[in-house]
Amino acid sequence: MLTELKRCNSIGNVDGILFLVSIMAGKERISRDEIRNRCALENNITVNCPGAVAFFEYLRLVDTTSDTVMPLPELNTLAAKSNGEIIEQLAAMSINRLVEEGIFDKDATGFDAEKGHITIKRSAFPLAYAAVRNFLTMAGALDKEENGEICVAGNYESDLLGNSQPNITRAMNSLEQQMNCILFIRNNRGVQLTPEGERLYTHVSVAMSQIFAAEEELTDTTGLSHGSISIGASETALNIYFLDKLKAFHMKYPGIRLKLYNHSTPQAINAVKSGIIDFAVVSTPAEVEPPLKIVKLETFQEILIGGMTFRALGSQILSVKELKDYPLIGLGRETMTFRFFNKWFMSHGSEFSPDTETATTDQILPLVKCELGLAFVPEPMAHEAVKNKEVVKIRLTEDIPKRNICLVFDSRHPINAAAREFKNIILMDA
């Protein structure tokens, strides 16, 4: 379900979603092929059928198999409403599901005192929920802000807060009675603070920040029991450094959900910059600009290895220029690792031109064992294979420059208590 949603940014337009509701309502089951065919024949609608079906399943309106969709009674109830009510209901259900899954914590949400509405950081939405976010925007429940935050329409704020609108209204009225003044101006965008409300908010926000700080401090001392962390990791960093850190953290905090993204170094840095992930662990070379920061965690050495058909080379010392006479295996030209080795080769009057290119570092060793050529591999990843005589280590005249595993994070981007704890543990070990 979420896998399918992750594959698409959009599930369709409003007319497409309404049409999908209409053709599924009242049926015990409907094939995915029929859904696709009927949507294809309908004018003026846009529907990403697999993503839309996954969206309805996410909202618990349908059950699915690989080729069949089975509408639930909740969908039939929804279909009986007007078009506007259907979209409003779908938006409210979407927000409730996101809240239920813990997507929005206090670090993800805030309140814009000037505009009088709740805001959500764009980074609060993991990639898997981009389609849901875009639907909420299309439905008018969310609105993009210039500062990278998203505001929540007033009639949906109660869903986000996990409270009912009447209860919120009563609480607002009660507060105004206690203060003996008007604090809120109600309008179709939600609420806006009066000058008196802004003065109260100034004092209350300071107090709340202190409460949150105390809460987090207590959480740190008593142990974290929930939360989620989104981390980007390059293949090299994951294999030779980060796996042990993940294991240790998970054993200490088993209730924390870990969302790990397999990124190249440039992809990981961009994901940190965009706020998609909390931080990244990558291998150098890595280039960052403020407010991003990079901290060296560990140094590693790469070695040149070959399959056992090249065992004779184990007793020789080759130069970089001589490697042009042998088949080479390496990462693709778009990677920082390729740039690293190409720069090093060029400094010695040669060019790094692999005969076989791979997508990830962990694909290289099996190809070397299959005798496809020589390759540069981080020594920790090749250690066992060299020890077991599955591959041979080849010495070079020139020294291979050492590389680093680094932590990359945004110094201005707030992260939740779980991510902060993990980051601090990593930095303490650096």
N, C-alpha and C positions, 0 to 999 in steps of 0.2 A: 504493500500500500504506500508507505512513505518512500520506498525506493522509486515507485512510479512517479510520485509527486515531485521527487528530487530531479527527475529527468526533464521537467518542464517548468518554465516560469509562469505560464498562463494556462488556465483551464478553459478559457473561452470568454466571450462577452456576455452581457446580461441576457440578451435575447437567446443566445445559445444555451445558457444554463436553464432558463425558463422552458425552452423547448425540450431539453433533456428530461426535466421533471415531468412534463406533460406526457411524453411517450413511455416513461417508465411507470407512472402512477397507475394503479389498478391492476397491474400484471403480477402474476405469481413469479414469473421469470421471463427474461428477455435476453437473447444472445448478444454478445458483443458485436458480432457481424451485423445484426439488424440495427443496432444503435448507430454504428458507423455509416451504414447505407442510408438510413433515414436522415441522419445529420448532413450527409453529403448532398442529398437531394433538396434540402431546405435552403431557400434563399435568405440572405441578410442575417445569417447567424455565423458565428465562429465558435467551434467547439474542438478542443483537444480531447478526443473521446477517452483515451486511456487515462489521462490526467484527471479529467472530470469525473470519471467513474471512481478513481482512487480517492478523489475529494469527497464524494458522497459516502464512500465506505469509511473514510476518516471521520465523518460526522455521524456515523452509525445509522445511516439512512438506507443502506443496502448491504447485502452480503454478496460475495463474488466467488466464482471459481475461475479457472483459466479461460473459459469461453462463455460463461453465463453470469448474468447479473440478476439478483433476486431482491426486488424492492421490499422493504420492511414496512409495517403499518405506519411508522412515523412519516415516511415519505408520502403516503396517501393522505394523511392528515395535513401535511404541508401543501400538497397540490390543491387542496380545497380552498386555499386562501387566495387573495388577489395577488397580482404580479409583484406589486410593491411590497406587500406583506411577506411574500416568499423570499425575496432578496433580503429584507430586513431580518427575517428569521434565520436564514443561512449565515448572515454576518454574525448575528448574536451567537449562534451555535459554534461558529468558527472560533470566536474569541473565547467562549467557554471551554472549548477543547484545548486551546493553547494555554489557558490558565491552568486547566486540569493537569497538563503535562509539565507544568513548572517552567514554561518558557519565559514568563515575565516574573522576575523577582524585583526587589526594591532597587537593585543596581541597574535594572533595565528600564524602569519607569521613573517619571518625575512629574512635576507640576509647573506649568508656565503661569506664573502669577500675573504677568502682564496681559496675557490672552485668555486666562481663566480656563485652561483645559489640561487634561492629562497628556503627557508625552511619552513616547516609546523610542528608545534608541534603535536605529535601523539595524545595528549589530545584534539586537536581541533575537532576530529571526535567523536561525541556522539556514543553510542552503536548502535543506529538505522542505522548508516551509515557505520558500519564496513564492510558490503558486498561491498559497493561502493568503500571504501578505498582499499580493497583487489583486486577488479577488476582493479583499477587504477594502483596498483603495478604490477599486472600481465600484463597489457597492456604496461608497460614501462613508464607510465606518472609520477609515483612516485617511489622513491628508498629509502629504509630504511638506516638510518645513525646510527653509533655506539652510539651517544649521546641521542638517543631516539627521534630525529627529523627525518623528512622525507624530502628529497630534491625533487624538481620539475624539470622534464626534460625540457631542454631549449625550445623546440618547444611547450610546454604547458604553459610556463610562461605568455604569453600574455592573455590566457584564465583566469588565476588566477588574473591577474591585471586588467581584464576588458578592455583591450586595444587590438588593432590589432598589429600583428608583424611588419608590415611596419612602423606604427607610432612609435613603440618602437625603431626600427632600425634608423629611421630618428632622433629621439631625441638623441640617442647615438652618431650618427655622428655629430650632431649639437654641442653637448657638447665637443667632441674632437676638433672640429674646434675652438670653443671659447677658449679652454685651450691650443690649438696649440701643442698637443701631443697625443700619442696613450694611451688610458685609458683601452681599452677592447681587449682581444684576443678571437675571435670567434672560436668555435669548435663544434663538434657534441653533446657535453654535455651542450651546452649553451654558456656562456661567462665566461672568467676568467680575473681578474683584472691584469693589468701590475703593476710594482712597483709604477709608477706615479698614477695609478688608486687607489691603496691601500692607498697612502698618501692622496689623495683627499677624499676617503671614510672615513678615520679617522676623518677628520674635519667635513664632511657632517653628519656622524652618530651622532656626538655630538650635532650638530645643530638640527637634526631631533628629537633626544630624548627630547630636550628642547621644540620643537614645540609640540610634543605629550603630554608632561607634561602640557604645557599651555592649550592645547586642553581639556585635562581631567579636569584640574582645572576649566576651564570655564563651562564645562559640569556639574561639581558638583555644581556650583553656579546657573546655569540656570535650572537645573533639567534634569534627564535622560529621554530620549524619546524612546530609542530603546536599543536592546541588549538582551542577554539571559544568564541565570544562571542555572547551573546544580548542584543539591543539593541531597545528600543522607541523609535519616532520618530513624532512627529506629521507630518502631510503638509506643513505649512508649514516646519517645521524641516528635514525631509528635503530639500525642493526648494531652499531658499535658503541652506542652510548645510552639511548633513551629507553630501550626495552627494560633494562634493569630498574630505571627510575619509575617507569610505569608500574612495574610489578610491586615495588616497595610501597608506592603511594596507594595502590589499590588494596594492598593487604592492610595498610594502616587506616584507610578510609573506604571501606567496601561499599558504602552507600552513595558515593560520588559517581555520577555517570561520566564516563570519558568518551568524548567524540574526537576520534583521531582522523585527520585528513592526510592522505599520502600526497605530498606536494614536492615539486622541484623547489630549489631555493628561491628563484624569482617568484614562483607562484605563492609560496608561503609568505614571503615578504609583502606581496600585494594583498594577500588575505588579511594580514595583520593591519596593513594600512587602511583597508576597507572596513575593518571592524568585524569581519566574518568570523575570525578566530581570536582567542584571548592572547595567545602568544605562539611562537614557532621555535622549533629546534632544528637548525640547519647546518650544513657544512659550507665552509668558505671555498671560493670567494663569494662574498655577500656584500652588497652595496645598499646602505640605508641612508635616509635623510631625516632630520628632525621633523616631527617629534618622535620618530622611531629611534630606539636605542638597541645596540648590539653588545653582548657581553660574552667573552670567550669562556667556554666551559672546559674544553679538553682538546689536546693536540693529538693528531694521529698521523701515521706514516703509511704511505702507499708503497707497494712492492710490485715488481713485474713477475708474472707467473706464466707458465705454459703447461700444456698437457704432457703426458709421459713420452710422447713421440719426440718431444723437444728436450728429453732428459740430458742429452749431451751438452746442452747450453748451460746446465747447472754448474759445470766446471769451468765455464768461460766468463769473461767480462766483456760485455758489449757496450758500444757507444750509442748515443741517441741516433746518430746518422745511420748506423748499421741496422737499426730496427726497420728501415724502409724495405729491407730484403725479406721481411717476415710478415705473415698476415697478422693484423691487429684487430682486437675487439675493443669497443669503447661505447660510451654513451653518445646520444645524438648531439648534433651540432647546436641545438637550441639550449643545451644545458650549460651551467657554469663549470661543471667538471670538464666538459670538452674544451671550453675556453681556457681553463687552467692549463691543461696539457698542451693545447696548441700553442699557447704563449711560451711555455717552457721549451717545447720542441723548437720553436722559431728562434729562441735565444741561443740555441745550439746549432743553428744553421740548417734546420730540417722542418718538416711539416707533419703534424699529427693528422693522419688520414686513415681512420679505421676501415677495414674491409667489411666488418660486421658491426652494425650499430644496434644498441639495445635501448629499451625505454627506461629501465631501472637498474640500479647497481647489482641487485641480487640475481639478475639474469646472467651476469657475466661469468661467474664461477662455473655453472653447469656447461656453458658453451666452451670454456677453456678445457674442462674435463672431456668434452666431446671432440677435442682436437681441432677446433675451428680457428685457433690462433693464440697469440700472446695477448695479455691484458694487464693493465694496472688496476689493482684491487687494494682497498684498505687492509693492512696487515691483519687486524683482528678477524676479518671476514675470511681470510685465506689460511689462518693459522692451522686449523685442524686438517685441512686438505693437504697442506705441506707436510705436516707431521705424519699423516697416514700415507704419504708418498702417492697421493692421487694427482698431485701437480708438483711442478718443480719451480723453485725460486731462482730467478735469473738476476745476477748482479750487473750493475751498470757502472760505467766510468764516471758519469755525472751523478751528483746527488739529487734525488727527487725532493723538491721543497715540501716541507711539512704543511699540513692543513689543519684547520680548527673546526671543532663543533661549537656553535654559538647559539645563544638565546636571543631572540628578536622580539621586542615588545613595544607597544605604543605608550610612552610615558604620560600622555594626557588622557588616555582612554581608561575609564574606570572598569574594573573587573570584580566579579563577585568574590565572596570569602574563600570558596573552594579553589578558584583559579589563583587567587593571591597566595594561599597557603602552598600550593604546588610550586608556584614560581619562586617563592621564598626558599623552599627546600632545595630547589635546583641551584639557586644562587649561593646558598650556604655551602654547598658541596663544590662550588667552582674554585 
